[in-house]
Every structure is written in C-alpha cells, then in structure tokens.
C-alpha cells in the first residue's frame, strides 16, 4: 500500500508517520510539508490513502482534498486535524475518515480497518447493482434489467430491503399482496416471480446473488452493488446520495425510512 501524508507542522507530520509505521510497517509512506508538492506527486503517481491536515499555510486541506479527488478519485482521503468544525465540509468531499489530533496508532488502525472492510464489502458482481434511493431500480452494467413480471422487481426490492435475511414465502406474499387473501393463487404467482428472477440472474451470470431454501429466499448482499448496503456500511458517498426518498413507489418501504435519521453506523 502507498500512503501520502501532508502536514505543515514538522512534529505532527512525524507523529502521523510514526503511527503509520506502527500500524502498517510494510506500506510505503510519502510525506509532504507543502500541499503543492503532494499534488505534483499525485499527478504521476497513485496512492491508497492520503492523510491530510486541514489548517496548512499555503493551501487549506479541504481545497487540497478536492484537487486530489479530481486527480485520483480512486484514492481514499482521511483528514487529520485539530479542528472539529470542518467535519461536515470534509464528508461533503466524500472523505473516508476524520481524525482529531493528537492521533494515535489505534486511531489510524481503526480508520484503515474501516476502509479495508468497506472495500471488501463492495467486491460484487461487476455489473449487478441496485438503486434504492429515489425510485428503485435493479440494473446490470448500469442498464435496468427487464423481467417478465412487474412484481419481480418489487419482490427483489423487498429482499434487498431485508438485507440478506431469509424471507419465508408467506412473509413476502403478505407484504407484496397485502390486500389479497387468495393464498393458492398467490403461491403460484410467487413461484413464477422467483423463477423469473432466478432465470434472468442466471442468464446474466449472477445467479448466486439469490439464495434459496425450502420455502425461503434471500439475496446475497455481497453480490450486489447497492447504495442502501453502502449507506448501512457508513460509506460517505452513499450517505451523501440519500435524498430522503427510499424505494419509490413501494409503500411498504416507508417502515425502513423511519430509522434512517437515527441510524448508528458503529452499532
């Protein structure tokens, strides 16, 4: 791994490098006292994580992060500062973390573990994705997937909403067809829908995204690139993407939205 560190204070810079040496002794660490030097380096070199001070003499760390993201959008940025008032602005820039000085090796390890866990979570089928914020859509290679039945997409939306938990057939029927009680007909409809979803996913090469048991079905969360799953993991990009609407037009999804504002990402 390659870490970049920018801080105009010599002692603070040495402290961060010492913490990184303790946590990741094998990683490459490149330090800068001047933000302009870091940007010049990033023009021709990639990095994994950049640790940036905010109050630097020649360039504010927030401005530095914005320019760095333009150069290397794949790199993660962690702010390391003695000022708490910049946190909201930092996360608007999609920072991966915000550390308060004095910074310890434990602080650095926690942030790196979080970044590694997040990246591992997103090892999904390259083209399979679900958009839950706003109108629900399930896509492959950024194009909406066409199913035989309209309700197929709604059932998949519910399974995604349940975050990988196995759902019994009766539970799905009660939610999707809440105003109907023709059980034999609904069982037949649900079987057709599950067959529809399974067949389409298999054709796309992602059949293992659905897990079936006798009378139950679930989605494998690790196989779907989903804004809701990323939001639950505390991914800053997903947090910023949430606009107050969730899985429209499904009314049953409103019960999930009730917990959005109070969600504890560290729970």
C-alpha positions, 0 to 999 in steps of 0.5 A, spaced: 500 500 500 502 507 498 500 512 503 501 520 502 501 524 508 501 532 508 502 536 514 505 543 515 507 542 522 514 538 522 512 534 529 505 532 527 507 530 520 512 525 524 507 523 529 502 521 523 508 517 520 510 514 526 503 511 527 503 509 520 509 505 521 506 502 527 500 500 524 502 498 517 510 497 517 510 494 510 506 500 506 510 505 503 509 512 506 510 519 502 510 525 506 509 532 504 510 539 508 507 543 502 500 541 499 503 543 492 508 538 492 503 532 494 499 534 488 505 534 483 506 527 486 499 525 485 499 527 478 504 521 476 503 517 481 497 513 485 496 512 492 491 508 497 490 513 502 492 520 503 492 523 510 491 530 510 491 536 515 486 541 514 489 548 517 496 548 512 499 555 510 499 555 503 493 551 501 487 549 506 486 541 506 479 541 504 481 545 497 487 540 497 482 534 498 478 536 492 484 537 487 486 530 489 479 527 488 479 530 481 486 527 480 485 520 483 478 519 485 480 512 486 484 514 492 481 514 499 482 521 503 482 521 511 483 528 514 487 529 520 486 535 524 485 539 530 479 542 528 472 539 529 468 544 525 470 542 518 467 535 519 461 536 515 465 540 509 470 534 509 464 528 508 461 533 503 468 531 499 466 524 500 472 523 505 473 516 508 475 518 515 476 524 520 481 524 525 482 529 531 489 530 533 493 528 537 492 521 533 494 515 535 496 508 532 489 505 534 486 511 531 489 510 524 488 502 525 481 503 526 480 508 520 484 503 515 480 497 518 474 501 516 476 502 509 479 495 508 472 492 510 468 497 506 472 495 500 471 488 501 464 489 502 463 492 495 467 486 491 460 484 487 458 482 481 461 487 476 455 489 473 449 487 478 447 493 482 441 496 485 438 503 486 434 504 492 434 511 493 429 515 489 425 510 485 428 503 485 431 500 480 435 493 479 440 494 473 446 490 470 452 494 467 448 500 469 442 498 464 435 496 468 434 489 467 427 487 464 423 481 467 417 478 465 413 480 471 412 487 474 412 484 481 419 481 480 422 487 481 418 489 487 419 482 490 427 483 489 426 490 492 423 487 498 429 482 499 434 487 498 430 491 503 431 485 508 438 485 507 440 478 506 435 475 511 431 469 509 424 471 507 419 465 508 414 465 502 408 467 506 412 473 509 413 476 502 406 474 499 403 478 505 407 484 504 407 484 496 399 482 496 397 485 502 390 486 500 389 479 497 387 473 501 387 468 495 393 464 498 393 458 492 393 463 487 398 467 490 403 461 491 403 460 484 404 467 482 410 467 487 413 461 484 413 464 477 416 471 480 422 467 483 423 463 477 423 469 473 428 472 477 432 466 478 432 465 470 434 472 468 440 472 474 442 466 471 442 468 464 446 474 466 451 470 470 449 472 477 445 467 479 448 466 486 446 473 488 439 469 490 439 464 495 434 459 496 431 454 501 425 450 502 420 455 502 425 461 503 429 466 499 434 471 500 439 475 496 446 475 497 448 482 499 455 481 497 453 480 490 450 486 489 452 493 488 447 497 492 447 504 495 442 502 501 448 496 503 453 502 502 449 507 506 448 501 512 456 500 511 457 508 513 460 509 506 460 517 505 458 517 498 452 513 499 450 517 505 451 523 501 446 520 495 440 519 500 435 524 498 430 522 503 426 518 498 427 510 499 424 505 494 419 509 490 413 507 489 413 501 494 409 503 500 411 498 504 418 501 504 416 507 508 417 502 515 425 502 513 425 510 512 423 511 519 430 509 522 434 512 517 435 519 521 437 515 527 441 510 524 448 508 528 453 506 523 458 503 529 452 499 532 
